[in-house]
Amino acid sequence: MRHKTAVIICLFYLAISATVLARQKSTRESAVPAYKNPKLPIAERVNDLISHMTLEEKISQLTHVADGIPRLGVPKYNWWNEGLHGVARAGYATVFPQAIGMAATFDEPLMHRAAGVISTEFRAKYYATLQPDGGSDWYRGLTVWSPNINIFRDPRWGRGQETYGEDPYLTSSMGVAYVTGMQGDDPRYVKTLTTSKHFAVHSGPEPTRHTVDVKASLHDMEDTYLPAFRATVTEGKVGSVMCAYNSLNGEPACANTDLLQTFLRKDWGFKGYVVSDCGAVQDIWEGHHYAKSMAAAEADAFKVGTDLVCAWPASEITNNRNALLQAVKRGLLPEKDIDRSLRLLFTARFKLGMFDPPSMVPYSRIKSSENDTEAHRQLALKAAREAIVLLKNENHFLPLNGTYKTIAVIGPDADNIDALTGNYNGTPSKPVTVLAGICQRFSKSRIVYSQGTGLIGPAETGAPDPIAAARDADLVVLVMGLSARIEGEEMKIKTDGFLGGDRTKLALPDPQEELLRKISALGKPVVLVLLNGSAVAVNWPDEHLPAILEAWYPGEEGGTAVAEALAGDFSPGGRLPVTFYTGIDQLPPFDDYSMANRTYRYFKGEPLFPFGYGLSYTSFAYQNAKVDDAKVAGDGTETVSVDVSNTGTMAGDEVVQLYLTHPGVAGAPLRALEGFQRIHLGAGQSKIVSFTLRNRQLSTVDPEGTRRITPGKVEVWVGGGQPVGRPGLPKAAGASTEFTITSAATLPN
């Protein structure tokens, strides 16, 4: 009996002890603010954090340099990071081809893989440079201001190199692949957070971007300028959007109700934050004179939907913060609008794992050694290979056969690292220029190099005579084009052919064209390799040279890829993501934003090389193009398939492109890309390639800007390019079919 009593007493005291311990644990947990408890929902934690902030502390978080708040354990954070085609401006990193080159690959899976590599390197650099209090500096964070998904509507625009070209479908596809690759697939955390920019209709001219009020029709907005933004929001779940410098139809982009409220939040259901382009909020007052003061400009931006101000130059950060504070105190901006923006900004930081123990964040295991690895370098090489477009190959001049005793490599881009990287770039640790690539690949030949000329002026002092070098050679490789030093963002350059980073003509700069003609006159075999970020009107070279390769700004391994292409180590399979015009006389005025007679979708002339064009060292044939349903309802889907065969003697990549034409439908383009796949076929191999067309791919936009599926015949072309071209240009192989849409449907914007 005593034993039982003792047991009962022990159990009683154990129960009391457990209760006391539980209460002590509960007391300790309740003493921890909710925002520091990683077990709670992010929304609850964010709201709790904001509730502890003073107004001044709140405003300190609304510029791209966010102050630390030590009393709350909030580290400082710089939101500004660039990752257009690799981690930019943060030291050594893998440098992929410039965005326009990535578009030329027409390879969504490759884009996704490259973005994953870029994101890994961002994480590696972030952890390697994280400060003891958790703070991070400029270009060392995890919020990446890419991709640039503006439509490259005019080849004069210097920033077009940053885009995925002129087509809405290609741009949407590559943009979504980039966003999903960068942000990762973890259900709780994002790997890095990406930013679709510049919202919207931002595509030059550069000198007027801070003041211009762009006029764009409802048709052009829905048909051309907005689809890629919609796709990255609704399909890619992009974390942020950057509003542009320009005004659009009377309202600055960063205070534009249609853009930031109607399209972005209401129609597309965007849940992320909006960051201004750098200085764009200041432009609301100073550039567009839309607001009467800086405080009013801040109020306009935040009330409409801008959440974070990039202030530029950096000295303007204090002025922006003071203006925000005055806007609140003067009643121009309710504090609830400040809180709304803060919720979005801190939600992003929480999703990046910045307030959780590293053990909870899977990406925290990424080490600094995972930056700039050999595997990443090989992927950059693969991208450089796939980006190369063979523009001309008369009488199968390429690939080079046999051994050339002496090869002269001549041109301002031959040994120019700038021509590898383009703009918004990182620093390659082992860059391979075209000269270096040729020296390595053609090691049995004597290689003679001459710069020949500068990009837009004379060659460097002491440069070898290019004519003598060419005269003594058995083969001449001319490496010409542009670089980010003469085409790009808001540059001070003003010379013949260039203004403010834009171009005023499309031909090669005069010194290069002159040298090219002199060397051609020697009668030597000549190959022209182009390195550039936009279309070049190489009319004379096309008439007089046997072979032309377009390599864009090909990234750190560009020289290796070019040399391999010349040697025939692989068959070029890239395609043009932009139309190559014969000159600006084929184009409307640069400052006219109407899409009439612009891009392959609406251009009625004969281009030098059409969008989607590219030759190969092998040949392909298309047969049995067919549709699953001859008649399709407006709310249905259509499947198109075709047999593709490699009929040549060499393995190679083919970019299978699907174009639709809607005869007689008002507002419809001449034809539109609505599907593409890059495939690899060995000699003699065949493959059935299928595309499933869904509602938006079956639709067109009427003149009033409404997206509709319209009953009637739809013509289908599936081939290695468009079914058009100028006289004398090799026609793309392909096959055609058609189907009929039987009922109408109206789609949401």
Disulfide bonds with the S-S distance in Angstrom:
Cys243-Cys254 2.10
Cys278-Cys310 2.06
